[in-house]
Amino acid sequence: MKSILFYFSLLVFLFLLTPLSAAESQSSLHPEPLTLNKGLHYIDWVIIAFYAVSTIFLGWYFSRRQNDTSEYFIGSGQMNPILIGVSLFATLLSTITYLSTPGEILGKGPVYLVKDLAMPFIFIIVGFVMLPVYMKQRVTSAYELLEEKLGLGIRLLGAIMFICLRLVWMSLLVYLTASAITTMLNVGEDWIPFIVLGTGSVAIIYTSLGGLRAVVITDVIQTILLFGGAWLVIATISYHLGGISWFPTEWDTNWDTQPFISFDPSTRITYVGTFLSVLIWYIATSCGDQVSVQRFMSTKDAKTARKSLAIQLIVSVVVSITLALVGFALLGYFKEFPNEIPAGIDLKKDADKFFPHFIAYHLPVGVSGCVVSAMFAAAMSSIDSGVNSITAVVMTDFLDRFGRTPKTEKGHVLTARFLALGIGAFVVLASSVMGEIPGNITAVTNKTANLLTTPIFCLFFFALFIPFARPMGVLIGAILGTTTAVLIAFSGPIFVPNFNSNDLDPISFQWIPTAAVTVNIASGSLVSYLIACAEKNRTRT
């Protein structure tokens, strides 16, 4: 109860720091441009600094209760399912989604919202088919489930693929956060390493200290900040336009053509492609990613894990719609006041930059600090979860599995903390190369961070649902599935001579999950079946 009161007080304090002049800045119902600020005010920085210090305090607070790695990694398996559900959402949201959704809606069109229609199907498949099987075995690392059926080699393969996936994902999101902050500060990209260092350091410190409990609690705070920050932008634009005239009533000229279905694989986004892509990605992430499985394992049983999943999906839909409204509002505002568009930035080509620019230069002093805190929150919620999950995998699947860890529980916890620090430091360094990948945030994310999502899930699918699965067949399936994902993601540079980053890829990134999982399961099942038949024939003879 004391912790809840502290979190509530924190949020109240942040918003009380917002000057009253914010509510008095415009009283006319006639659309008028917002006053252009010079960037973040010192009050904004006070709010951001207070938020950073408070999260480190939380990490220290929860570190006092840790006596073993079960508490550090899965909260002793007794955590509140509602908190876990919100944490799952915050972890998978990240700065990538927070920045990309308004930019995608503003610059490309609203078909991205079709993903919300997949949520009921995701809940049924994961909640009633997958989770009952997973929750029968209580594990710290999800990849322990692979060894019993498919052997040590497949377990280590899954662990290595997960580590690679999360390292790339975290590196990408801290780079994107830093890039957005440079837009807010109106400074050059040479500042990105310093911003990355600041953001990453805070997340790494409280994660390495507090373990999963600190991660989950801060994720809840961060989700509130994210949601509140988005609505502050919507409310500010609506107030200055005298209503919701920004809401589109017809297809905007700034948007792409986004058909229901297309037999041209280069079509960037379609309704059907978006639905299938999100459906497969969510199922794969929920059932194959240590970040998700670790949280399910921190609940009491399959029923409570299912409740956490429901909370995650509900919050995801609400925030998805909210961020889409932010995109609509930004488009309406800058269409109304085209002179407010910064020099050198195009409303379509640079759509991802308008959200961070609006936060820093058009929101009232204090409000900007709250929203920037939300952006930092999104980045840190993903860094903390990724670092904690990778640490759990390294400890369980490598050090513990081969008897390389300290003999005492306190030694285990200390080793885990040092591993968390080292992993975080690697992410900070690796983020410097992420700016070389072309495309908007949505495309870049699908082309990099999501490449290994479906191959990892397929390992679990074979282990838990294919009775004749064989390690060699699973390995071949993983290789072919990953190769398929890479060929689609980079089909432009690979297959098109003199490919320009502004051109459409021959095969859209939205088909990566669908094609990869199909090739993986089909080839792995075929090879496994042939091996099983051969073994059966040898037994008979």
C-alpha positions in Angstrom: 0.0 0.0 0.0 2.9 2.4 0.8 4.3 1.7 -2.6 1.1 2.5 -4.4 0.8 5.8 -2.4 4.3 6.7 -3.4 3.6 6.1 -7.1 0.4 8.1 -7.0 2.2 11.0 -5.2 4.9 10.8 -7.8 2.4 11.3 -10.7 0.6 14.1 -8.8 3.9 15.9 -8.2 4.9 15.7 -11.8 1.6 17.2 -13.1 1.4 19.8 -10.4 4.7 21.2 -11.6 2.9 22.2 -14.8 2.3 26.0 -14.7 -1.3 27.2 -14.5 -0.6 29.4 -17.5 -0.8 26.2 -19.6 -4.6 26.2 -19.1 -4.9 29.9 -19.7 -2.7 30.2 -22.8 -5.6 30.4 -25.3 -9.3 31.2 -24.6 -10.5 31.8 -28.1 -12.4 29.2 -30.0 -10.9 30.3 -33.2 -8.1 28.2 -34.5 -4.8 29.9 -33.7 -1.3 28.5 -33.9 0.4 27.5 -30.7 3.1 29.7 -29.3 6.5 28.4 -30.5 8.8 27.6 -27.6 12.6 27.5 -27.8 12.7 24.0 -26.6 12.6 22.3 -23.2 12.4 24.7 -20.2 14.3 24.2 -17.0 11.1 23.1 -15.3 10.8 20.4 -17.9 14.3 19.2 -17.0 13.4 19.2 -13.3 10.5 16.9 -14.0 12.6 14.6 -16.1 15.4 14.5 -13.5 12.9 13.8 -10.7 11.4 10.9 -12.6 14.9 9.4 -13.3 16.0 9.7 -9.6 12.7 8.2 -8.4 13.1 5.1 -10.6 16.6 4.6 -9.2 15.2 4.9 -5.7 12.7 2.2 -6.5 15.4 -0.1 -7.7 17.3 0.4 -4.4 14.1 -0.1 -2.4 13.3 -3.5 -4.0 16.9 -4.6 -3.8 16.7 -4.8 0.0 14.2 -7.7 -0.3 16.2 -9.9 -2.6 17.7 -13.1 -1.1 17.6 -15.4 -4.1 17.4 -15.4 -7.9 13.8 -16.6 -7.8 12.8 -13.3 -6.3 15.2 -11.4 -8.6 14.0 -12.9 -11.9 10.3 -13.9 -11.4 9.2 -12.2 -8.1 9.0 -15.6 -6.4 6.1 -16.5 -8.8 3.5 -14.7 -6.8 3.1 -11.3 -8.5 -0.2 -9.5 -9.1 -1.6 -10.5 -12.5 -2.9 -6.9 -13.2 0.6 -5.5 -12.6 2.1 -8.2 -14.8 -0.4 -7.5 -17.6 0.4 -3.8 -17.6 4.1 -4.6 -17.4 3.8 -6.9 -20.4 2.1 -4.1 -22.4 4.7 -1.5 -21.3 7.6 -3.8 -22.2 6.3 -4.6 -25.7 5.2 -1.0 -26.4 8.5 0.8 -25.9 9.6 4.1 -27.5 9.4 2.4 -30.9 5.6 2.1 -30.8 5.2 5.4 -28.9 6.9 7.3 -31.7 6.1 5.1 -34.7 2.3 5.0 -34.3 1.6 8.7 -34.6 4.2 8.9 -37.4 2.7 6.0 -39.2 -0.8 7.4 -39.0 0.3 10.9 -39.9 2.4 10.0 -42.9 1.1 6.7 -44.2 -2.6 6.2 -43.2 -4.8 4.6 -40.5 -4.8 0.9 -41.7 -2.3 0.2 -38.9 -5.3 0.2 -36.5 -6.5 -3.0 -38.0 -4.1 -4.7 -35.7 -6.5 -4.2 -32.8 -9.0 -6.5 -34.5 -6.5 -9.3 -34.0 -6.5 -9.0 -30.2 -9.5 -11.3 -29.4 -7.9 -14.1 -31.6 -4.6 -13.6 -29.8 -6.2 -14.0 -26.4 -8.0 -17.2 -27.4 -5.0 -18.8 -29.0 -2.4 -17.8 -26.3 -4.7 -17.9 -23.3 -6.5 -21.2 -23.9 -4.1 -23.2 -26.1 -0.6 -22.1 -25.2 -0.6 -20.9 -21.6 -2.1 -24.1 -20.0 0.8 -26.1 -21.6 3.5 -23.6 -20.6 2.3 -23.1 -17.0 2.5 -26.8 -16.2 6.3 -26.4 -15.9 7.6 -23.6 -13.6 10.9 -22.4 -15.1 13.1 -19.3 -14.8 14.2 -19.4 -18.4 11.6 -20.2 -21.1 14.3 -22.2 -23.0 14.5 -24.8 -20.2 11.3 -26.1 -21.8 13.1 -27.0 -25.0 15.8 -29.3 -23.6 13.5 -32.1 -22.4 12.0 -32.7 -25.8 14.6 -31.5 -28.3 17.9 -31.7 -26.4 20.5 -29.3 -25.0 21.5 -28.0 -28.5 18.1 -26.6 -29.3 17.8 -25.1 -25.9 21.1 -23.2 -26.4 20.0 -22.3 -29.9 16.8 -20.7 -28.6 18.7 -18.9 -25.8 21.2 -17.5 -28.3 18.6 -16.4 -30.7 16.7 -14.6 -27.9 19.8 -12.8 -26.7 20.5 -11.6 -30.2 16.9 -10.5 -30.8 16.7 -8.5 -27.5 20.2 -6.9 -27.9 19.2 -5.6 -31.4 15.8 -4.5 -30.2 17.1 -2.6 -27.2 19.9 -1.0 -29.3 17.3 0.2 -31.8 14.9 1.6 -29.3 17.6 3.6 -27.3 18.8 5.0 -30.6 15.3 6.0 -31.7 14.7 7.6 -28.3 18.0 9.6 -28.5 17.2 10.6 -32.1 13.8 12.0 -30.9 15.4 13.9 -28.1 17.8 15.5 -30.5 14.8 16.8 -32.4 13.4 18.2 -29.2 16.6 19.9 -28.2 17.3 21.1 -31.8 20.8 19.7 -31.6 22.8 17.6 -34.1 23.0 13.8 -34.2 26.5 14.0 -32.6 24.6 14.3 -29.3 22.9 10.9 -29.7 25.7 9.0 -27.8 25.4 11.3 -24.8 21.6 11.0 -24.7 21.8 7.2 -25.1 24.3 7.0 -22.2 22.0 9.0 -19.9 18.8 7.0 -20.7 20.5 3.7 -20.6 22.4 4.4 -17.4 19.2 5.1 -15.4 17.4 2.0 -16.7 20.4 -0.3 -16.1 21.0 1.0 -12.6 17.5 0.4 -11.3 17.1 -2.9 -13.2 20.4 -4.4 -11.9 19.4 -3.4 -8.4 15.7 -4.1 -8.2 15.2 -7.2 -10.4 11.7 -8.0 -11.8 9.7 -6.4 -9.0 11.3 -3.0 -9.7 10.9 -3.6 -13.5 7.1 -4.4 -13.1 6.3 -1.5 -10.8 8.2 1.1 -12.9 6.5 -0.3 -16.0 3.1 0.5 -14.4 4.2 4.1 -13.7 5.6 4.4 -17.2 2.4 3.2 -18.8 0.5 5.9 -16.9 2.9 8.5 -18.1 2.7 7.3 -21.7 -1.0 7.3 -21.7 -1.2 10.7 -20.0 1.4 12.2 -22.2 -0.4 11.2 -25.4 -3.7 12.7 -24.1 -2.0 15.9 -23.2 -1.0 16.3 -26.8 -4.5 15.6 -28.1 -6.1 18.0 -25.5 -3.6 20.8 -26.4 -4.3 20.6 -30.1 -8.1 20.3 -29.6 -8.1 23.3 -27.3 -6.2 25.5 -29.8 -8.3 24.3 -32.8 -11.5 24.9 -30.9 -12.6 21.3 -31.0 -11.9 18.0 -32.8 -11.9 19.4 -36.3 -8.6 17.6 -36.7 -10.4 14.2 -36.8 -10.4 13.0 -40.5 -13.7 12.4 -42.2 -12.2 11.3 -45.5 -8.9 9.8 -46.8 -6.2 12.4 -46.5 -4.1 13.4 -49.5 -1.0 12.9 -47.3 -1.7 9.1 -46.9 -0.6 6.1 -49.0 -3.0 3.8 -50.8 -3.7 1.0 -48.3 -6.0 -1.6 -49.9 -7.9 -4.4 -48.2 -5.8 -7.0 -49.9 -3.2 -6.9 -52.7 -1.6 -9.6 -54.8 1.4 -7.3 -55.4 3.8 -8.3 -52.6 5.5 -4.8 -52.8 2.4 -3.1 -51.5 3.6 -1.6 -48.2 0.5 -2.1 -46.1 -2.8 -3.9 -46.6 -5.7 -4.7 -44.2 -5.1 -8.5 -44.5 -1.4 -8.2 -44.3 -1.5 -6.1 -41.1 -4.0 -8.4 -39.4 -1.9 -11.6 -40.1 1.4 -9.9 -39.3 0.2 -8.7 -35.9 -1.6 -11.9 -35.1 1.5 -14.0 -35.7 3.9 -11.5 -34.1 1.9 -11.4 -30.8 1.5 -15.1 -30.6 5.2 -15.7 -31.3 6.2 -13.0 -28.8 3.9 -14.3 -26.1 5.0 -17.9 -26.4 8.6 -17.7 -27.4 10.1 -14.5 -26.0 11.7 -14.8 -22.5 10.4 -11.3 -21.7 6.8 -12.5 -22.0 7.2 -16.0 -20.7 9.2 -14.8 -17.7 6.2 -12.6 -16.7 3.7 -15.4 -17.1 5.9 -17.6 -14.9 5.8 -14.9 -12.2 2.1 -15.4 -11.8 0.4 -18.1 -9.7 -1.1 -20.4 -12.4 -2.6 -20.5 -15.9 -5.7 -18.7 -14.9 -3.9 -15.7 -13.4 -1.5 -15.7 -16.4 -4.5 -15.5 -18.7 -5.8 -12.6 -16.7 -2.4 -10.8 -17.2 -2.7 -11.5 -20.9 -6.2 -10.0 -21.0 -5.0 -6.9 -19.2 -2.0 -6.6 -21.6 -4.2 -6.8 -24.7 -6.9 -4.4 -23.4 -4.3 -1.8 -22.5 -2.7 -2.3 -25.8 -5.9 -1.5 -27.7 -6.6 1.6 -25.6 -3.2 3.0 -26.0 -3.0 2.1 -29.7 -6.2 4.1 -30.4 -4.9 6.9 -28.3 -1.6 7.1 -30.2 -3.6 7.0 -33.5 -5.6 10.0 -32.3 -2.3 11.7 -31.6 -1.3 11.1 -35.3 -4.7 12.4 -36.5 -4.4 15.5 -34.3 -0.8 16.3 -35.4 -1.8 15.9 -39.1 -4.8 18.2 -38.5 -2.8 20.8 -36.7 0.0 21.1 -39.3 -2.5 21.0 -42.1 -4.2 24.0 -40.5 -0.9 25.8 -39.9 1.6 24.8 -42.6 3.8 27.7 -41.7 4.5 25.9 -38.3 6.2 23.0 -40.1 10.0 23.4 -39.4 12.3 24.1 -42.4 13.7 21.1 -44.0 11.0 18.7 -42.7 8.4 17.2 -44.9 4.9 16.3 -43.6 5.0 12.9 -45.3 8.7 11.8 -45.6 9.6 13.0 -42.1 6.3 12.1 -40.3 8.2 10.4 -37.4 9.7 13.7 -36.4 6.5 15.7 -35.9 5.5 14.1 -32.5 8.8 14.9 -30.7 9.0 18.3 -32.4 5.5 19.2 -31.2 6.3 18.0 -27.7 9.3 20.3 -27.3 8.2 23.3 -29.2 4.4 23.6 -29.0 3.4 22.2 -25.6 3.3 24.5 -22.6 6.3 24.5 -20.2 6.0 21.7 -17.8 3.7 19.7 -20.0 6.6 19.0 -22.3 8.6 17.7 -19.3 5.8 15.2 -18.5 5.6 14.0 -22.1 9.3 13.7 -22.5 9.3 11.7 -19.2 6.8 9.4 -20.9 9.2 8.9 -23.8 12.1 8.1 -21.4 9.7 5.8 -19.6 8.9 4.0 -22.8 12.6 3.5 -23.5 13.4 2.4 -20.0 10.5 0.0 -19.7 11.9 -1.9 -22.6 15.5 -1.7 -21.6 14.8 -2.8 -18.0 12.7 -5.8 -19.2 15.2 -6.8 -21.9 18.2 -6.6 -19.5 16.5 -8.5 -16.8 15.3 -11.2 -19.2 18.7 -11.6 -20.9 20.3 -11.8 -17.5 17.9 -14.6 -16.5 18.7 -16.5 -19.7 22.5 -16.2 -19.4 22.4 -17.2 -15.7 20.0 -20.2 -16.2 20.8 -21.5 -19.7 24.6 -21.0 -19.6 26.1 -20.4 -16.2 23.8 -22.5 -14.1 23.3 -25.2 -16.7 27.1 -25.8 -16.9 27.8 -25.2 -13.2 29.6 -21.9 -13.6 27.8 -19.8 -11.0 28.5 -19.1 -7.3 27.4 -21.6 -4.7 25.4 -19.2 -2.6 22.1 -17.4 -3.4 23.6 -14.1 -2.5 26.4 -14.8 -5.0 23.8 -15.6 -7.6 22.1 -12.3 -7.1 25.4 -10.4 -7.2 26.4 -12.1 -10.4 23.0 -11.4 -12.0 23.5 -7.7 -11.1 26.9 -7.5 -12.7 25.6 -9.3 -15.8 22.7 -6.8 -16.1 25.3 -3.9 -16.0 27.4 -5.5 -18.7 24.4 -6.2 -21.0 23.2 -2.7 -20.6 26.6 -1.3 -21.4 26.7 -3.4 -24.6 23.3 -2.1 -25.7 24.5 1.5 -25.2 27.5 0.9 -27.5 25.6 -1.1 -30.1 22.9 1.6 -30.5 25.4 3.7 -32.4 25.1 1.6 -35.6 21.3 1.6 -35.8 21.0 4.9 -37.7 22.4 3.1 -40.9 19.1 1.2 -41.5 16.8 3.0 -44.0 13.0 3.4 -43.6 10.6 4.9 -41.1 10.5 3.6 -37.5 7.8 1.0 -38.3 9.7 -0.4 -41.2 13.1 -0.4 -39.5 11.7 -2.2 -36.5 10.2 -5.0 -38.6 13.4 -5.3 -40.6 15.7 -5.7 -37.6 14.3 -6.4 -34.2 11.5 -8.7 -35.3 13.6 -11.0 -37.6 14.1 -13.7 -35.0 10.7 -13.5 -33.3 8.9 -16.2 -35.3 12.0 -18.6 -35.5 12.2 -18.6 -31.7 8.5 -19.3 -31.3 8.7 -22.2 -33.8 11.2 -23.9 -31.5 8.6 -24.0 -28.8 5.9 -25.0 -31.3 7.9 -28.1 -32.3 8.8 -28.9 -28.7 5.3 -28.7 -27.2 2.9 -29.5 -30.1 4.7 -31.7 -32.7 5.2 -35.2 -31.3 7.5 -36.4 -34.1 9.8 -33.3 -34.0 13.5 -34.1 -34.2 16.4 -31.7 -33.4 17.8 -31.8 -36.9 14.4 -31.0 -38.5 13.9 -28.2 -36.0 17.3 -26.8 -36.7 16.8 -26.9 -40.5 13.4 -25.2 -40.0 15.0 -22.5 -37.9 17.7 -21.8 -40.5 15.2 -21.7 -43.5 12.7 -19.6 -41.5 15.3 -17.1 -40.5 16.7 -16.9 -44.0 13.2 -16.2 -45.3 12.8 -13.4 -42.9 16.1 -11.8 -43.8 15.5 -12.1 -47.6 12.1 -10.4 -47.2 13.4 -7.7 -44.8 16.2 -6.7 -47.1 14.7 -7.7 -50.4 15.3 -4.3 -51.9 19.1 -4.1 -51.4 19.5 -7.9 -52.1 17.4 -8.2 -55.3 17.2 -4.7 -56.8 20.3 -3.2 -58.5 20.9 0.4 -57.4 18.1 0.2 -54.8 17.1 3.5 -53.3 16.0 3.7 -49.7 13.0 5.7 -50.7 11.8 3.0 -53.1 9.4 0.2 -52.1 10.9 -3.2 -51.3 9.9 -5.9 -53.8 8.3 -7.7 -50.8 6.8 -5.6 -48.0 8.1 -6.1 -44.5 4.5 -6.9 -43.3 4.9 -10.4 -44.8 8.0 -11.3 -42.7 6.1 -13.1 -39.9 3.6 -14.9 -42.1 6.2 -16.2 -44.6 8.9 -17.0 -42.0 6.6 -19.0 -39.7 5.1 -20.9 -42.7 8.5 -21.9 -44.1 9.9 -22.7 -40.7 7.0 -25.0 -39.6 6.6 -26.6 -43.0 10.3 -27.4 -43.6 10.9 -28.4 -40.0 7.9 -30.7 -39.9 8.8 -32.3 -43.2 12.4 -33.1 -42.2 11.4 -34.2 -38.8 8.8 -36.6 -40.3 11.3 -38.1 -42.7 13.8 -38.6 -39.9 11.1 -40.2 -37.7 10.1 -42.5 -40.5 13.7 -43.5 -41.1 14.2 -44.2 -37.4 11.1 -46.3 -37.3 12.3 -48.3 -40.3 15.7 -48.9 -38.7 13.9 -50.1 -35.5 11.9 -52.6 -37.5 14.9 -54.1 -39.2 
